[in-house]
Amino acid sequence: MTGMGRWFLCCSLVALTGAAACTRQGEAEAPREAAAQASPVAASDAVGLQGTVKFKEDGGRERFSLKPRDNGAKLVDADDREIARLKWKGAALKVSGPDDVALGYVVGSAGGALTVRDGEQQQVLYTLARQGAGWRLNDMKGQLLYSMWPEEEGARIQDGTGADVGRVKLREGKVSLRDAEGRTQLSTRSLLDAEAVACLAFEAMDLPLRVALLFHLQAPPSMERSAP
């Protein structure tokens, strides 16, 4: 083989090797891109309510829904009967019944903690405060009721004794709240922060107050609402 022939052969081998490498790289990247598209959006991207949020039981029966409204949201049962109203009053989220009588308020603090107060705002009933990467819910006496923290694919919830209460799982576009045995209690296809959904496991609180914590974490008040 002449020197010119060997030169053309080497160039051809280099070109074929490069093409094969590009093909392998493209094949490896395609599944990663598909997996990224199928994965749930990170909690930091889940801000606000993107339309009505429907929570269903394991069998698919609707339990309740949270409907966004101007300056707040409305909680309704499976038959669309109003359970509670959530309405911003400055930086405080008022929780009231269908008769508009206040059931409580959720108020944020400069340190990031949320306090749940009674309908007259005279007494702090619960405090949800940051602890490391997670949160702690204490009662009015400062006793620990629940703790929660993020984990892979969701969040974990324990009671005051350290016993598992449940987990929140984000999989295939579905957010589910499960009990300690892994059974699904509630689920939704709406984009929600796992830590916000974990508040629904705080069964020491009435449902409207639990939903108010979820709403406050998911859709915190804007600077305009906070302004006097």
QUIRA-V748368 format. One record per residue. N is the residue number from 0. PHI is phi in radians with two decimals (none if undefined). NEAR is the number of other C-alpha atoms within 10 Angstrom. Layout:
{{N/PHI/NEAR} {N/PHI/NEAR}}
This chain:
{{0/none/6} {1/-1.26/6} {2/-1.08/8} {3/-1.15/8} {4/-1.14/9} {5/-1.10/11} {6/-1.12/11} {7/-1.14/10} {8/-1.15/12} {9/-1.09/11} {10/-1.08/11} {11/-1.14/12} {12/-1.12/11} {13/-1.10/10} {14/-1.13/12} {15/-1.17/12} {16/-1.11/12} {17/-1.13/12} {18/-1.13/12} {19/-1.14/11} {20/-1.11/12} {21/-1.11/12} {22/-1.11/12} {23/-1.10/11} {24/-1.13/11} {25/-1.13/11} {26/-1.17/11} {27/-1.29/11} {28/-1.33/12} {29/-1.04/11} {30/-1.10/11} {31/-1.12/11} {32/-1.14/11} {33/-1.11/10} {34/-1.13/12} {35/-1.13/11} {36/-1.23/12} {37/-1.43/12} {38/-1.26/15} {39/-1.17/21} {40/-1.17/16} {41/-1.03/14} {42/-1.02/17} {43/-1.17/9} {44/-1.59/11} {45/-1.58/18} {46/-2.15/15} {47/1.45/17} {48/-1.80/18} {49/-1.65/12} {50/1.57/12} {51/-1.13/15} {52/-1.82/18} {53/-1.82/19} {54/-1.81/24} {55/-2.07/20} {56/-1.38/16} {57/-1.03/15} {58/-1.39/9} {59/1.74/11} {60/-1.31/11} {61/-1.23/17} {62/-1.70/16} {63/-2.82/21} {64/-2.37/22} {65/-2.04/23} {66/-1.90/18} {67/-1.15/18} {68/-2.34/14} {69/-1.00/8} {70/1.15/13} {71/2.78/20} {72/-2.80/20} {73/-2.22/22} {74/-1.77/24} {75/-2.26/19} {76/-1.49/16} {77/-1.13/14} {78/-1.71/10} {79/1.17/10} {80/-1.47/12} {81/-1.20/17} {82/-1.78/18} {83/-2.76/26} {84/-2.08/26} {85/-2.03/30} {86/-2.48/19} {87/-1.28/21} {88/-2.14/15} {89/1.20/17} {90/-1.58/19} {91/-1.73/21} {92/-1.76/25} {93/-1.44/27} {94/-1.97/28} {95/-2.35/21} {96/-1.42/17} {97/-1.02/14} {98/-1.48/10} {99/1.23/12} {100/-1.39/13} {101/-1.13/18} {102/-1.69/19} {103/2.99/24} {104/-2.39/28} {105/-1.96/26} {106/-2.18/23} {107/-1.50/21} {108/-2.07/11} {109/-1.09/6} {110/-1.43/8} {111/1.68/11} {112/-1.33/16} {113/-2.02/22} {114/-1.93/24} {115/-1.79/27} {116/-1.95/22} {117/-1.25/18} {118/-1.10/15} {119/-1.67/10} {120/1.00/16} {121/-1.70/8} {122/-2.41/13} {123/-1.51/17} {124/-1.54/18} {125/-2.52/23} {126/-2.33/25} {127/-1.87/23} {128/-2.24/19} {129/-1.18/17} {130/-2.47/12} {131/1.09/8} {132/-1.49/9} {133/-2.06/16} {134/-2.38/19} {135/-2.22/21} {136/-1.90/23} {137/-1.95/19} {138/-1.50/18} {139/-1.12/14} {140/-1.62/10} {141/1.51/11} {142/-1.36/12} {143/-1.23/18} {144/-1.78/20} {145/-2.57/25} {146/-2.35/27} {147/-2.54/25} {148/-2.70/20} {149/-1.26/18} {150/-2.53/15} {151/-0.98/9} {152/1.21/16} {153/2.75/23} {154/-2.64/22} {155/-2.13/24} {156/-2.19/27} {157/-2.25/20} {158/-1.52/18} {159/-1.14/15} {160/-1.57/10} {161/1.61/12} {162/-1.42/12} {163/-1.12/17} {164/-1.79/21} {165/3.03/23} {166/-2.47/29} {167/-1.89/31} {168/-2.09/24} {169/-1.96/25} {170/-2.51/15} {171/0.89/12} {172/1.32/15} {173/-2.14/15} {174/-1.90/24} {175/-2.22/26} {176/-1.77/29} {177/-2.08/22} {178/-1.43/17} {179/-1.11/15} {180/-1.57/10} {181/1.59/13} {182/-1.40/13} {183/-1.24/19} {184/-1.72/18} {185/-2.52/25} {186/-2.64/23} {187/-2.61/21} {188/-1.65/16} {189/-1.37/17} {190/-1.37/23} {191/-2.35/29} {192/-1.21/25} {193/-1.05/27} {194/-1.21/24} {195/-1.17/22} {196/-1.12/27} {197/-1.04/27} {198/-1.08/27} {199/-1.19/22} {200/-1.47/24} {201/-1.42/21} {202/-1.25/12} {203/-1.21/10} {204/-1.82/15} {205/-1.17/11} {206/-0.94/17} {207/-1.01/21} {208/-1.29/25} {209/-1.10/21} {210/-1.15/22} {211/-1.11/28} {212/-1.11/27} {213/-0.98/21} {214/-1.10/26} {215/-1.13/22} {216/-1.26/20} {217/-1.35/22} {218/-2.34/17} {219/-1.10/19} {220/-1.11/22} {221/-1.35/10} {222/-1.09/10} {223/-1.16/9} {224/-1.17/14} {225/-1.32/13} {226/-1.20/9} {227/-1.20/7}}
